[in-house]
Amino acid sequence: MRSVVCGIGSALPKQVVTNADLEKRVETSDEWIVQRTGIRQRYIAGEDETTSSLATLAAQAALEQAGIKASEVDLIIVATSTADYTFPAVATMVQANLGITQGVAFDLQAVCSGFVFAVSTADKFLTSGSHTCALVIGAETFSRILDWEDRTTCVLFGDGAGAMVLQAQPVSGAANERGVLTSHLRSDGRHRAKLFVDGGPSTTQTVGHLRMEGKEVFRHAVGMVTDVIYDAFKAAGITAADLNWFVPHQANRRIIDASADKIGIAPEKVVTTVQMHGNTSAASIPLALSVAVADGRIKPGDLVMIEAMGGGFTWGSSLIRW
């Protein structure tokens, strides 16, 4: 069995916030933001928009593209760091919103790496034979945990959701057959202080704000992620030249470019959407995939590498035959 991508969908808040808009709020400039990050705008959730509502809309779009009924889904995994509530899980709220009463739904927390971790987790469920059809969702409202007086972080993040439908399908095992080919995950908890939120129910009993050592995160993001990419190449018996598309976590244009260059991936094979979405954490990869599928770049049969690094630190890759 192989976990085959059947559909992709996305959802963005109604409000677009440009760099010019942020110039009115904090001491920053469009030139400063673009030069350091490549970000030109981001979407910010309104009062009536939550992580679960965006996740539900993305899931509905993915199901529609897949031509699959919600009643066929027996596994929902939502990767998020910004749940509506401490509990219940966002995934169970999506499950209820879609009218699904069977199967299992749960959240996964690996920050910006969450979607890659969720794809890998769903793949284990589907290829084991325990489940048949999964909704894998990355959804965030990071605007709710930003310190809007910290100009070094509030300009970086945005809100949104992306969803993928994965279905277990029998294959012969050939590399040219569709589905998730291999996934590789890592974490190293020693780096907590470099990227974290300074609050939580068991410590401050508050939501807290995002805190980041930007230079340290940049250094590790470029240096650490290559192991999971090379592990994927080795497992699949391929090289960077065999990839059709590289879809990394959309955190920073300079990180994306430096990582691709280090691995030897041609610039024209890199999908970049950070300029329009900002860093949407676990939602960034499915949002980028949705854009690249919609504009015709990613086509059935293409070999696609997704990769991310997030707070914790966590990092991982998945290689997918689309």
Steps between C-alpha positions, in 0.01 A plus 500: 500500500607856437353831623393680183423873478148537365432867567638822644319807629561823685330779689618851586350769722318786333738772621824565311768694692778648288840617614375855450220427747755382757703819454208679667503262794867438588836654415579315180500546124404307191861511384628356832247215501544405134880513513523273805209264442348538154156555659276763339166418662323256728143408595374571852195327649204711605295452814268255322787292359674231704745219440214249486289707261793546259590130533142402416491717188834359381378145564181560301703636208735199506211252513330677210814483288546133590139417418475322834210525744566599859335175606791307343756664731602290802809693613548873562831644617532874555847642543475822701661701777205739529199289589163663569503361853741318732262215423316355313728443203445708188477173306189392690339836429575459129361148521174632646483789251527252211235271647745210540407258778742214436874458531746699707596867514791653692743792498876481452742761635836542328469874430616589147593137427149390595367429152798281408462313829125463434554364148747247637262401781202461268714292265570254785127464571407455135775260396446285809147427383335642812346795312412574139454874442662791684461874518840649586467868590739777599314793652617800700397837639846613608381861513340408834836421665708785357633791700387781273755734659791272403590612149746213455227233518157653432590574137589137427183301560155457351190284533352233275431132443576233244369145472595183315292189437705181518348166406646152545535335160665171397820530296769268372768702679665667201649846560305647210165414662313775682508551876720583797833330431696576816498732803777595741444686827733648763484705818746645750352652814821674604411797278174598674613852594573596139134484394214460747184652647543644849171372640284194547243340730755316716739794542349848479135401449500744207530464124833685487685656207740364241868566574780435254877535465489575130868461412526167683185365335631603156834330561345174615226503235756499218742262668277240665234413245733348244526167685132413456515598134809291428344212696198519271719503191687194625183311593343566161818455299481845341693828488394865507495495121216247503263732689232682306410729789644601836234643733664612824348665805436863408676684782750726331605542138868508592471169690316342208757617245800404716361154574421424136843621393676288762314187388549574132135553407452727200321829584230436239397184689436684829142598587502828693188665643646674806462833320119474502431303820786575740593220739182304571681229698336158450273643230780626276581181308141400414426862405802497266399162357149627437633803309738288289229246414248772415738682263595176325859464617452182704344228285418131552818293483728781617755423771447750784713554810344678798726611784474710816667605821323635806531588866614226729705461282311265270574431135401251235445412135257298293549388141176466307424375149205729423 
